[in-house]
């Protein structure tokens, strides 16, 4: 399944690289395009010994933009000199791994990614192993292309030659649940989710962005509740057993009478949580995700009164 295509100017990302490719292509640096295209790879294989995953990073299928990135046209020479694997195409952060090899078959390009040993890379690796939807997205510079090729029905453009700069693991933006889980696992921050333009609608209380953030918050609270239940179970006090031994009858005059111990005062009942208390607890629990609970409640109230701005 293909996902969103992003089109950027290489000069805005790396001016030096844009100038180098401009000389090769015979154009201005500002005209060098940098494209990101991704897919959710099926049949991912894992190599536990090398902490690695093997999957397609691109195929020759037509994507939702009516384009084909021809695997046979991949120029891997520059990439093989620095075969980094990033998360979310973020050059400012440490790579999450390195590419061990790239092979082609009759469907596309297959890559083996070895994940780094740092904590975040391990999170991403475990996330993939759990079967959560992460996409593989290539970042490349198109060097030669053909518009409306007659031999492929429905194809608007085919990239015949392209230079691979890097590929990344990325969350699937079209799947709010997947993004919500990725936030709860600490893989991405809420800023990853695009802010939608406010639109007045009836019948919906939450925008898709807020819905995704709430899903992340629910996931975090579920995990916290499970951990607390496990803690309570592990620290459950043992029931006091009756002391073992024989019953000894004693004469009345041999019994030393002692005053009965004062009963321990009953614990004070826990104060009932009111609405404001619950709101404060939720705000604290969700502060990391910046979910405005009060705002969401206000939206729900407003919906009862009429239209809601989403």
N, C-alpha and C positions, 0 to 999 in steps of 0.2 A: 504494500500500500504506500503510495507516495504522499508526501506532505507538502507544506508550504515551500514555494520557491522565493528566495530573496535575491534581489539584484542591487549591487552596490558599485561604487566607483573605487577601483583599486587605489587611485591616488589619495582617497580619503583615509585609507587604511595603512598603506605603505607606499610613500611617494617614490622611493628608490626602486622598488620592485615594479611599480607602474612604468617608470621611465625605461627600465630594462626591457620589459615586454613591448613597450611602444616602439622601440628600435627594431625588435624582431618583426612586429606586425606592420610597421610603416604607418603609424598613426600617432596622434597626440596622447600624452600620458592621461589626460582627462577622459579619453575615449576608451581606455582599457577597462573592461567590465570585470567585476568579480561576482560570481554567482554561487549561491548555496542551494543545493537540492538534496532532499533526503528521502528515505524510505524506511518503513518498518519491516525489517528483515524477518522472514520466517525461517524455521529450522536452524536456529543458532546452535552451534556446537561448542562445548566448553572443554578446555584442557586444564584440569585442576593442577597438574604437575607444573605447568608453566604459568598458571594464573592468567589464562588467555581465553579469548572467544573468537570463533571463526564465523563470519557471516558475509552476505553480500553488502557492498557499500553503494553500488549503483547497478542498474540493469539497462537493457536496451528497449524496455517497454516505453510506450508513450505516456507522459505524465499528464497531470491535470491541466497544464498550460499548453498541451499539444506539442510538447517538445521531446526530443530524444537526445540523450547524451550517449553517443556511440562508444561503447567500451573499447572498441578496436582503435579509437582515436586518442586514447589516453597517453599523454606524455608524462612519464613518471621519473624522468631523469633528475629533475631538481628535487622532487619530493624524497627520493631515496637517499639524498645527502643529509636530510634532516627529517626522518620519518615519524614525526610527532602525531599523537592522537590527543585532541583537545576535548573539553566539555563545553558544548554550546558555542563553539568557534571563538572562545574567549582567549585571545593571545596574551592577556594581562595576567593570567593565572598559570600555575604549574600544569604541564601536560598530565593527563590521567594515564597515559601509557605511550607505547611505541608500537609501530607496525613491524611485524616480523617478516611478512611477505605479502605480496599481492599477486593473485593469479587470475586468469580469465578463462571462462568457458563459453558455451554457446548462448548463455543467458546474460552474463555480465561480469563484473569484477568481484572477486572474493578476497577478503582481507583477514589476516590473523592479527588480532590486537592483544598484546601482552600488557596487562594493567600494572601500574606502578605500585609500590609498597606503601605509599603515604595513605593516611586515613581516608581522605575523600575519594581517592581512586578505588580503594577497597569497597567503599559504600556503593559506588557506581557498579562495580563488578558484581557485588552481591545482589544489587537491585536487578541487574540483567538476569542473573541466575534464578531469581525468584519468578521470572517470567513477566515482570512488569514491562510495559511498553516503552522502550527507548528506541529512538530512530537513529539510523546511521546517515549522516549528512556530509556530502563532499563539498569542499570549497575549491572552486577552480576558475581559471581564466580561459574564456573561449577564444580560440585563435583562428579557427576556420569553421564556417557553418553554411548550411544550405537551406534556403527557405522553400516551404511547400514541396518537398521531394515527391516526385510522381510515383515512386515505387512503394511509398508507405501511405496508406489511406488514413486521413485524419491528422496527419503530422503537419504542424505549422512550421517547425524549424528542427533541423538535425545538426547537432554539434559534431562536426567530422574530426576536428582536432582540438584538444583542450589540455591545459596544463594543470595537473593536480597540485594544489598548495598544501592541503591538509584535509583530514576528515575528522568528524566529531561524533560523540554520543550526544544526543539532544532529547529532551522530553518531547512528547507529542502534543503540540499546542492545541490540536483539534479535540483532544480528549481531556475534559476538565477533571475527571476522576484521576487520571494518570498524573496530571500536573499537581493535583492536590496531594496525592501520595508522595510525589517527588518533593514537594515543599515540606511535608511532615517528616520525611527522612533526612531533611537537611541538604538535599541535592541542589535545590534552587531556592531563590528568595522570591517573595511575592512580587518584586519588581519585574520578574520575568514575564508576568502576565500582562498583556497589553491593556491599557485603559480604554474603555469604549466611550464613544461620544454619548452624552446623556440624551435619551429619547423617551418621550412620554408614551407609556403603553398601559393598557389595562390588563388585569389578569395575571401579572407576574410580580412577585415581590422582590426577587433578587435578580440582579444582572448576572450574566454568566461569570464575570470576573469575581463578584462577591460570592457566588455559589461555589466557585473553585476554592476560594479562601476558606469558606465555611467547611467544605469537605476536608481540607487540610487540618483545620482546627478539630473537627470531629475525630479524624484519624489520630491526632495527637492525644486527645482526651481519652479515646478508647484504649490506646496503648498505656497511658498513665493509670487508668482505672484497673487495667489488667495487672500492672506492676504492683499497685497498692493491694489488690486482692491477694496476689502471691505473697506479699510481705506480711499481710495479716495472717494468712494460712501458716506461713513459716514460723511466726512468732506466737502462735496460739498457746496460751498457758496450759500446762498439763493439769488434769483433774487430780486433786489431792486424794490419795488413797487412804483407807483406814489403816492405822498402824497394825502390822502383823504381830502375832504372838498369842500366847495362851491367856485365857480369862482367869484371873485369880480372885477368889472370894476372900474378902477381908472382914474382920469383925468390925462392928460399928465404932468401937472405941479406938480402933487402929486407923480409922480414916481421918486424914487431916482435911478439915474443911477449909476451902479457899473461896474467896469471893469470886463470883463470876466476872470475867473480863468485860470491860465496857464495850458495847458494840461499836464498830467503826461507823462513823457518819456516812450516810448514803451520799454518793457523788451527786453534785448539783446537776440538774438536767441541762443538756446542751441547749443553748439559746436557739430559738427558731430563727431560720434565715428568712428574712423578708426579701421582697423583690430587689431592693437596692443592694442588699448583701450579695444576692446571687449575681447581680449585674457586675459587682466589683470583682467577684471570684472569676467570672467569665472573662472580664477585661484583662485581669492578670494572667489567666491561662492562655489567652490568645494574643498577648502583647507582641510576641515574637512574630506573629503573622500580620500584625497591624490591621486586624479586622475590627471595624467600628461597630461593636455590638449595639451600643445605644442608637447609632444611626440606623441599623437594621431594624431594631424594634420600632423606631419612629416611622420607618418606611411601612412596616406592617400595619401600624395604627393609621397611617395616612391612607393606606389601601382601603381600609374600612370606610373611610370618608370620601373616597373618590379615586382620582387618578394618582398614579405613583410615577415619580421620575426614576428611571432605571439607569 
